[in-house]
Every structure is written in C-alpha cells, then in structure tokens.
Amino acid sequence: MTVAVRLVNVLTPGEAHGRPYLPPAGAVLPAAVTAALQAGQRDTREVSAHEAAGFPTVATALRAVFDAVAAGHADDAARLVNEMLARTGARPRLDRHDGEPWHLHFHGAEDSLATSWAAGCATGLAVVLGSERQDRLGVCAAPRCDRVYVDTSRNATRRFCSTACQNRVKAAAFRAARQSAQPRKRTASRTAQPKKSSASA
C-alpha cells in the first residue's frame, strides 16, 4: 500500500500542503517513479523513461479508488478495483530475493513494469476493501490538499496526509481562536471601565 500511496501523491495533479501541485514529467519522471517504487521495495532498479511513461495512468486509476472511499462510495471503489484486477490480469506468485524467505507477490499478465506494479497495488487495495479496514483509505482533510494516505493508527483517527498538513490545520485553528478572543477582551475591557460621575465639580 505504501507504493500505491506514493504513486498517487507523486504522479497525480491537484493540491498538496496548501499549494497547487503538478506532477513531474519529462526527464524527471523516471527518477520520481523509481523513488515511489523504492518506498515499497528498496532493491527496485532505476526505471527507464519508457517504463515510467505508463505509471501516471496507473496513479490516476489508484486515485479514483481513494476518492471513492473518501466520498463514502465503497461500491464504486470495489468496482474500480475489480476493473484494475481484470485489466492487469493480476495473478499470485511466490517470489524470493535478497535472502528473504518465499513470499507472495502479485504480477500482471503482461511483463511491463507498470502493469506488474498496477496489479500488485490493485490487489493490495482489494485486500483492504474486502475487510473491515476499508475506511483506512483516506484523502487529506486539510484545506487545499488532496494527497492520499492509508491510516495505520491503532484507533483509526488519522485525517491528514502528513504531519505538515496536521500542523497547518492546528496553526490555523489557533490563529482563528486568538482572533475571535480579541474582540471579547476589548468588549470586556470597556465594560469594566468605571463610569464617569455626572456631578459637577
């Protein structure tokens, strides 16, 4: 799921942390895709320009699933994941590398890197959506941010994509509370002032 989140947040346009966000393209796209994939599998080799070109489409499809869950449309999210599974031909395979024990991977029917990763990400989303954890997929609740996340907290209370957005919202709430308190203080100060005597000197 880490890779799915990274692909969406890096490769889809929108807003991030209060600012407009445009994903990398052209010559910098391969490095961005490589970094996103290495977040889930450190030994991932450098992605070529040709391979990288297929990943923005994958990221867009993954984002649609997160958006559907955040909007409370679980049925739509499940349909989208099923379409991805069918499109990629996701199939299980036991792999072993880097001295690790055998473990389960999901690959696409094609050998392309983008299809293979899309199949794995779709399978991960299917596992989440098919459990009681489907509400763990989220879109950042901070203003002007639509980056996604997977809530791994124990009590499922996460609402933001990052600590930066959480702090941004807290700071804005603190400023708003302080500003609203100032007029009340001025009013209280005027009320507390002693009234001038109307008697003549």
C-alpha positions in Angstrom: 0.0 0.0 0.0 3.0 2.3 0.5 3.7 2.3 -3.2 0.1 2.9 -4.1 0.0 6.0 -1.9 3.4 7.3 -3.2 2.4 6.8 -6.8 -0.9 8.7 -6.3 0.7 11.5 -4.3 3.7 12.0 -6.7 2.1 11.4 -10.1 -1.4 13.0 -9.9 -2.1 16.7 -10.1 -4.2 18.7 -7.6 -3.2 20.4 -4.4 -0.6 19.4 -1.8 0.0 21.0 1.6 -1.9 24.2 0.7 -0.4 24.8 -2.8 -1.2 23.7 -6.3 0.6 20.6 -7.3 1.8 19.5 -10.8 3.4 16.0 -11.0 6.8 15.5 -12.5 7.0 14.9 -16.2 9.6 14.6 -19.0 13.2 13.9 -18.0 12.5 13.9 -14.2 9.6 11.4 -14.4 11.8 8.2 -14.3 13.5 9.3 -11.1 10.2 10.2 -9.5 8.7 6.8 -10.4 11.8 5.0 -9.2 11.7 6.7 -5.8 8.0 5.9 -5.4 8.6 2.2 -6.2 11.7 2.0 -3.9 9.4 3.2 -1.0 7.9 -0.3 -1.1 10.9 -2.3 -2.4 14.3 -0.9 -1.8 16.1 -3.0 -4.4 14.0 -1.7 -7.3 16.3 -0.8 -10.2 16.2 2.5 -11.9 13.1 2.9 -14.1 13.6 3.8 -17.7 11.9 6.7 -19.5 9.8 4.2 -21.5 8.8 2.3 -18.4 8.0 5.4 -16.4 5.6 6.6 -19.1 3.0 4.0 -18.1 2.8 5.0 -14.4 0.8 8.3 -14.5 -2.2 6.2 -15.8 -1.7 3.7 -13.0 -1.6 6.5 -10.4 -4.8 8.1 -11.8 -6.6 4.8 -11.6 -5.4 4.3 -8.0 -6.5 7.8 -7.0 -10.1 7.1 -8.2 -10.3 4.3 -5.6 -9.1 6.5 -2.7 -11.5 9.3 -3.8 -14.4 6.9 -3.9 -13.7 5.6 -0.4 -13.3 9.1 0.9 -16.7 10.1 -0.6 -18.3 7.1 1.1 -18.9 5.2 -2.2 -17.5 1.8 -1.2 -19.4 0.0 -4.1 -17.8 2.3 -6.6 -14.3 1.7 -5.1 -14.8 -2.0 -5.3 -15.9 -1.8 -8.9 -12.8 0.2 -9.8 -10.5 -2.2 -8.1 -12.2 -5.2 -9.8 -11.7 -3.4 -13.2 -8.0 -2.9 -12.4 -7.6 -6.5 -11.4 -9.2 -7.7 -14.6 -7.3 -5.2 -16.8 -3.9 -6.1 -15.3 -4.6 -9.8 -15.1 -3.3 -9.9 -11.5 -2.0 -13.4 -10.6 -0.3 -14.6 -7.4 3.3 -15.8 -7.5 5.7 -16.9 -4.8 9.0 -14.9 -5.0 12.2 -15.0 -3.1 15.0 -12.4 -3.3 17.8 -10.7 -1.3 18.0 -13.7 1.1 14.4 -13.3 2.2 12.0 -16.3 2.6 9.4 -17.1 0.0 6.6 -14.5 0.0 3.6 -13.8 -2.1 3.6 -11.2 -4.9 1.0 -10.3 -7.4 2.0 -9.7 -11.0 0.2 -8.6 -14.1 -0.4 -10.8 -17.1 1.9 -8.6 -19.1 5.6 -8.2 -18.4 5.6 -4.4 -18.4 6.7 -2.8 -15.2 3.7 -0.5 -14.9 1.2 -3.4 -15.3 3.1 -5.5 -12.8 3.0 -2.8 -10.2 -0.6 -1.9 -11.0 -1.6 -5.5 -10.4 0.2 -5.5 -7.0 -1.3 -2.2 -5.9 -4.8 -3.3 -7.1 -4.5 -6.5 -5.1 -3.5 -4.6 -2.0 -6.5 -2.3 -2.3 -8.7 -5.3 -2.8 -7.5 -6.8 0.4 -8.2 -3.6 2.3 -11.6 -3.1 0.7 -12.6 -6.7 1.3 -12.0 -6.3 5.1 -13.3 -4.2 7.9 -10.4 -1.8 7.3 -11.8 -0.2 4.1 -12.3 3.2 5.9 -8.5 3.3 6.4 -8.1 4.7 2.9 -8.3 8.4 3.0 -7.8 11.8 1.3 -6.2 14.6 3.4 -8.8 16.7 5.3 -6.6 19.8 5.3 -7.7 22.8 3.2 -6.1 22.9 -0.3 -4.6 19.4 -0.1 -5.9 16.2 -1.8 -3.0 13.9 -1.2 -4.0 10.4 0.0 -2.9 8.1 2.8 -3.6 4.8 4.5 -4.5 5.0 8.1 -2.3 2.6 10.1 -3.1 4.1 13.5 -4.5 1.8 16.2 -7.7 3.7 16.7 -8.2 4.8 13.0 -8.3 8.5 13.7 -5.9 9.8 11.0 -7.3 12.6 8.9 -4.2 14.2 7.2 -1.7 13.0 4.6 1.2 14.3 6.7 2.3 15.9 9.9 2.9 19.1 7.9 -0.8 19.3 7.0 -1.9 18.4 10.5 0.3 21.2 11.9 -1.0 23.6 9.3 -4.6 23.0 10.4 -3.8 23.3 14.1 -2.0 26.6 13.5 -4.9 28.0 11.5 -7.3 26.9 14.3 -5.1 28.6 16.9 -5.0 31.8 14.9 -8.7 31.8 14.4 -9.4 31.2 18.2 -7.0 34.0 19.1 -8.6 36.5 16.7 -12.1 35.7 17.9 -10.9 36.1 21.5 -9.5 39.7 20.9 -12.9 41.4 20.4 -14.3 39.7 23.5 -11.3 41.1 25.5 -11.9 44.6 24.2 -15.6 44.4 25.0 -14.9 43.2 28.5 -12.3 45.9 29.0 -14.7 48.6 28.0 -17.4 47.2 30.3 -15.1 47.0 33.2 -14.1 50.7 33.0 -15.7 52.9 35.8 -18.4 55.2 34.8 -17.6 58.9 34.9 -19.5 60.9 37.6 -22.2 63.2 36.3 -21.9 65.6 39.2 -20.4 69.0 38.5 -17.0 69.9 40.1 
